[in-house]
Amino acid sequence: MEYWKWLKMVVVALIMLGEGWRNEGCLEEERLALFQLKPFFPSIDSRIDGSMYRPIIEEKETSSDCCEWENIECSSITGSVTHLFLNLTYTPPTSYDLVYSYDSYDRRTGNNEYWYLNTSLFLPFEELQSLFLSGNSIVGFVDNQGSFTFNNNFEKLSSKLNKLEILDLSDNYFNDSILTSLSKLSSLKSLNLASNNFIGSNPIDGLKRLSKLKNLEILDLSHHNYIANISSQLNDFSSLKSLRLQDCGLVGKFNSFINLKELYLGSNQIESLGFSSYDKEQLRLNKLEVLGISENLLNSSVFSSLAPLSNLKSLALSSNNLKGPIHMKDLNAFSYLEKLILSFNEVTEFVPSQDSGVTTLYLV
């Protein structure tokens, strides 16, 4: 008993020592790095208000402790920066010593410049777990020597940012060459690449490399109209639990053999899903709980094709070609279904059934 009391006292003392050191401020190296990043990401220690295209940046008096800054989160024990929320910033950098920009109207943010990011500025953040860079009009990278590159800087970061789990690069202008360097970030669990510049490119080789991320659970490739042929490449992502392929130009019959819990295929031109209880590979989808296939070309026969997905809890089918009555008996296979979204179809009525396996259902 005495030993455990002594051990508990040691642990408490170490925690208090860590907290006392942390209260003096964040790590000096990281604080200086944030000051270097601030000209390029004005949201650091600022609050962004206003509409999406006309943001108002409210600056405030900067604390000496960067862990108290807006859009920065730190470990309560070590004081190291763990989360950087640098998304949705709208004022592009103007300094030419770290970035290079050129005139071109930004269709996403209204800025008239794209720019190159020096990823070496993130090297001090060795405890970083989440990095959000969405909506910044970044087109590529520049190193400390001023050389421009599109793809290899994240590879250089991989040895330092070995705790990074969440990376959001959506709404920028990266092309598919970035996929190769991202494959080195082995700790990633969530990767958002939606709305980038994969137009006209062939990301298949990059996706093969990206599939080496064995910890990756969430992947968003939405809003790339020219990657419709990549669905077969996604079979190698065995660890994925959530996949978004919205507005990716998927047409005709869609087959997926991915072990997922969430699948979002909205805003495509899918006519049928091709799910079959006789397809042994399809049994890998028996964990699917959320399926979003709104804004496609599916008709009322979709319920029979979805029957093997017996664990569905949420099904979104708005803005399809469903017409006439919906017979509740067609939903018998979905005994766990809790939410069914059928808005913007031509459904006339719901025909009840005494044998319906659905007991409680929220209809939209």
C-alpha positions in Angstrom: 0.0 0.0 0.0 2.8 2.4 0.9 4.4 1.8 -2.5 1.2 2.8 -4.4 0.8 5.9 -2.3 4.3 6.9 -3.0 3.8 6.2 -6.8 0.7 8.3 -6.8 2.4 11.2 -5.1 5.2 11.0 -7.7 2.8 11.0 -10.6 0.9 14.0 -9.2 4.1 15.9 -8.6 5.2 15.3 -12.2 1.9 16.5 -13.5 2.0 19.6 -11.3 5.6 20.3 -12.4 4.5 20.0 -16.0 1.6 22.3 -15.5 3.7 24.8 -13.7 6.2 24.9 -16.5 3.4 25.1 -19.0 1.8 28.0 -17.3 4.9 30.1 -18.0 3.8 30.0 -21.7 3.9 27.9 -24.8 7.2 26.5 -26.1 9.3 29.4 -27.4 10.3 27.6 -30.6 6.7 27.0 -31.5 5.7 30.6 -30.5 8.3 32.0 -32.9 7.1 29.6 -35.6 3.5 30.9 -35.2 4.7 34.4 -35.5 6.4 33.4 -38.8 3.1 31.8 -40.0 0.9 34.7 -39.0 1.5 36.9 -42.1 0.3 34.0 -44.2 -2.6 32.8 -42.0 -4.2 35.9 -40.4 -6.6 33.7 -38.5 -3.8 32.9 -36.0 -5.0 34.6 -32.8 -7.8 36.3 -34.7 -11.5 35.7 -35.1 -12.9 35.6 -38.6 -16.5 36.9 -38.9 -18.7 37.8 -41.8 -19.7 36.1 -45.0 -17.6 33.5 -46.7 -16.5 35.8 -49.5 -16.1 39.0 -47.4 -14.5 38.0 -44.1 -13.8 40.4 -41.4 -10.7 39.6 -39.3 -11.0 40.8 -35.7 -7.5 41.1 -34.3 -6.9 41.4 -30.6 -4.0 42.0 -28.3 -1.7 39.0 -28.5 -1.0 37.1 -25.3 2.6 35.9 -24.7 1.2 32.4 -24.3 0.4 31.2 -27.8 -1.7 28.4 -26.2 -4.3 31.1 -25.4 -4.5 32.3 -29.0 -7.5 31.8 -31.3 -7.4 28.8 -33.5 -4.5 27.2 -31.6 -4.8 24.3 -29.2 -2.0 22.9 -27.0 -1.4 20.0 -24.7 -2.5 20.8 -21.2 0.6 19.0 -19.9 3.5 19.7 -22.2 2.3 23.1 -23.7 3.1 21.8 -27.2 0.8 22.9 -30.0 -1.4 20.0 -31.0 -4.0 21.5 -33.3 -3.7 24.3 -35.8 -7.0 25.6 -37.4 -5.7 27.7 -40.3 -8.6 27.0 -42.6 -10.8 29.6 -44.3 -8.2 32.3 -44.4 -8.6 34.9 -47.1 -5.7 37.3 -47.1 -2.9 35.9 -49.2 0.8 36.5 -48.1 2.8 39.2 -49.8 6.3 38.4 -48.6 8.5 37.0 -51.3 11.1 35.5 -49.0 8.9 32.5 -48.1 6.2 32.3 -50.7 5.6 33.2 -54.3 2.3 34.2 -55.8 0.9 35.1 -59.2 -2.2 36.8 -60.4 -5.2 34.6 -61.1 -8.7 35.0 -59.9 -9.6 32.6 -57.1 -13.0 31.1 -57.8 -13.3 29.9 -54.2 -12.4 32.8 -52.0 -12.5 35.9 -54.3 -8.8 36.5 -53.9 -6.8 37.3 -57.0 -3.7 35.4 -56.0 -2.6 31.8 -55.6 0.5 31.1 -53.5 3.1 28.6 -52.5 3.5 27.5 -48.9 6.8 26.8 -47.1 5.9 23.7 -45.2 9.2 23.9 -43.3 7.5 26.5 -41.1 5.6 23.6 -39.6 8.7 21.6 -38.6 8.8 22.9 -35.0 5.3 21.4 -34.2 6.4 17.9 -33.5 3.4 17.1 -31.3 0.9 18.4 -33.9 -2.1 16.1 -34.3 -4.5 18.2 -36.5 -3.7 20.6 -39.3 -6.5 22.4 -41.1 -5.5 24.4 -44.2 -8.8 24.5 -46.1 -9.7 27.4 -48.4 -6.3 29.1 -48.6 -5.7 29.0 -52.4 -2.4 27.1 -52.0 -1.1 25.8 -55.3 2.1 24.2 -54.2 5.1 24.5 -52.0 8.4 26.4 -51.7 11.4 25.3 -49.7 13.9 27.4 -47.8 16.1 27.9 -50.8 13.2 29.4 -52.8 12.7 26.4 -55.1 9.1 25.8 -56.1 7.6 22.3 -55.9 4.1 20.7 -56.0 4.6 17.5 -54.1 7.7 16.6 -52.0 7.5 18.9 -49.0 5.0 16.7 -47.0 7.5 13.9 -47.5 10.1 16.0 -45.7 7.6 16.7 -42.9 6.8 13.1 -42.3 9.9 12.4 -40.1 8.9 15.3 -37.8 5.1 15.3 -37.8 4.8 11.6 -36.9 1.8 12.3 -34.6 -0.3 14.1 -37.3 -3.7 12.3 -37.5 -6.0 14.9 -39.2 -5.0 16.8 -42.3 -7.5 19.0 -44.2 -6.2 20.4 -47.6 -9.6 20.9 -49.2 -10.5 23.9 -51.3 -7.0 24.6 -52.5 -5.2 24.1 -55.9 -3.0 21.1 -55.4 -2.8 18.6 -58.3 -2.6 14.9 -58.0 1.2 14.9 -57.6 0.7 15.7 -53.9 -0.7 12.2 -53.3 2.8 10.6 -53.4 4.2 12.9 -50.7 1.2 12.4 -48.5 1.7 8.7 -48.5 4.7 9.2 -46.2 2.5 10.6 -43.4 1.9 7.2 -41.9 0.1 8.4 -38.8 -2.8 10.0 -40.7 -6.3 8.9 -39.8 -8.3 11.6 -41.6 -7.4 13.2 -45.0 -9.6 15.8 -46.8 -8.6 16.5 -50.4 -11.9 17.7 -51.6 -12.1 20.5 -54.2 -8.5 20.7 -55.4 -7.1 20.8 -58.9 -7.1 17.1 -60.0 -8.8 18.2 -63.2 -7.4 16.4 -66.3 -4.9 14.5 -64.2 -4.5 10.8 -63.6 -4.4 10.1 -59.8 -4.4 6.3 -60.0 -0.7 5.9 -59.3 -0.9 8.5 -56.5 -3.8 6.6 -54.9 -1.9 3.4 -55.0 0.8 5.0 -53.0 -1.8 6.7 -50.7 -3.3 3.3 -49.9 -0.2 2.5 -47.9 -1.6 4.7 -45.1 -2.8 1.7 -43.1 -4.2 4.0 -40.3 -6.3 6.1 -42.6 -10.0 5.9 -41.7 -11.6 8.9 -43.3 -10.9 10.0 -46.9 -12.7 12.8 -48.8 -12.0 13.1 -52.6 -15.2 15.0 -53.4 -15.6 17.6 -56.2 -13.2 16.2 -58.7 -15.2 15.6 -61.9 -12.4 13.8 -63.7 -11.6 11.0 -61.3 -14.6 8.8 -62.1 -12.4 5.9 -62.9 -10.7 5.6 -59.5 -13.3 3.6 -57.6 -11.6 0.3 -58.3 -8.4 1.7 -56.8 -10.0 2.3 -53.5 -10.3 -1.4 -52.8 -6.7 -1.2 -51.4 -7.8 1.2 -48.6 -8.6 -1.6 -46.2 -8.7 0.6 -43.1 -11.2 3.2 -44.4 -14.4 3.6 -42.4 -15.7 6.8 -44.1 -15.4 7.7 -47.8 -16.7 10.7 -49.7 -16.9 10.8 -53.5 -19.5 13.5 -54.0 -19.5 15.2 -57.3 -16.8 13.0 -58.8 -18.4 12.3 -62.2 -19.4 8.7 -61.2 -21.8 7.4 -63.9 -23.9 4.3 -64.6 -23.5 1.4 -62.3 -21.4 1.8 -59.2 -19.8 -1.2 -57.4 -17.8 -0.8 -54.3 -16.1 -3.5 -52.3 -14.8 -1.4 -49.5 -15.1 -2.2 -45.8 -16.9 1.0 -44.7 -19.2 2.4 -42.1 -20.0 5.6 -44.1 -20.2 6.1 -47.8 -21.2 9.4 -49.5 -21.8 9.4 -53.3 -24.1 12.4 -53.8 -24.2 14.6 -56.9 -23.1 12.0 -59.4 -24.9 10.3 -62.2 -25.3 6.8 -60.7 -28.2 4.8 -62.1 -27.8 1.7 -60.0 -25.6 0.5 -57.2 -25.0 -3.1 -58.2 -25.1 -4.4 -54.7 -26.0 -8.1 -54.6 -26.4 -10.6 -51.8 -24.9 -13.2 -54.2 -21.7 -11.3 -54.6 -19.2 -12.7 -52.0 -17.0 -9.6 -52.2 -20.0 -7.4 -51.4 -20.3 -9.0 -48.0 -17.4 -6.7 -47.0 -20.0 -3.9 -47.0 -22.0 -5.5 -44.1 -20.7 -2.8 -41.7 -22.1 0.1 -43.7 -24.3 2.3 -41.5 -24.6 5.6 -43.4 -25.2 5.8 -47.2 -25.6 9.2 -48.9 -26.6 8.9 -52.6 -28.7 12.0 -53.1 -28.7 13.9 -56.4 -28.2 10.8 -58.6 -30.4 8.9 -61.2 -31.7 6.1 -59.0 -35.3 4.9 -59.3 -37.6 3.1 -56.8 -35.9 -0.2 -57.4 -33.0 1.1 -55.3 -34.4 -0.5 -52.2 -34.1 -4.0 -53.5 -30.5 -3.4 -54.6 -29.7 -2.1 -51.2 -31.2 -5.0 -49.3 -27.9 -6.7 -48.6 -26.9 -3.6 -46.6 -28.9 -4.7 -43.6 -27.0 -2.6 -41.0 -27.9 0.7 -42.6 -29.0 3.3 -40.0 -29.2 6.4 -42.3 -30.1 6.5 -46.0 -30.2 9.7 -48.1 -32.0 9.5 -51.5 -33.1 13.0 -52.0 -33.2 14.4 -55.6 -33.3 11.1 -57.4 -35.9 9.6 -59.8 -38.1 7.9 -57.2 -41.8 8.0 -58.3 -45.1 6.8 -57.0 -45.8 5.0 -53.7 -43.2 3.6 -51.4 -44.2 0.3 -49.9 -42.9 -0.1 -46.3 -42.4 -3.8 -46.9 -39.6 -2.9 -49.3 -37.7 -1.6 -46.2 -38.0 -4.9 -44.3 -34.3 -5.6 -44.9 -33.3 -2.5 -43.0 -34.3 -3.4 -39.4 -31.8 -0.8 -38.0 -32.8 2.0 -40.3 -33.4 5.2 -38.3 -33.4 8.0 -40.9 -34.6 8.0 -44.5 -34.3 11.2 -46.6 -36.5 11.2 -49.7 -37.1 14.9 -50.3 -37.3 16.3 -53.9 -38.5 13.1 -55.4 -42.0 12.3 -56.8 -43.1 10.0 -54.0 -46.9 10.0 -53.7 -47.5 8.0 -50.5 -46.1 5.4 -48.1 -48.0 2.2 -48.1 -47.9 0.6 -44.6 -47.2 -3.1 -44.1 -47.9 -5.3 -41.0 -44.7 -7.2 -41.7 -42.5 -4.1 -41.8 -39.2 -4.7 -39.9 -38.7 -1.0 -39.4 -40.2 0.0 -36.0 -39.0 3.6 -35.7 -38.1 5.7 -38.7 -37.5 9.4 -39.2 -38.6 10.5 -42.7 -37.4 13.6 -44.4 
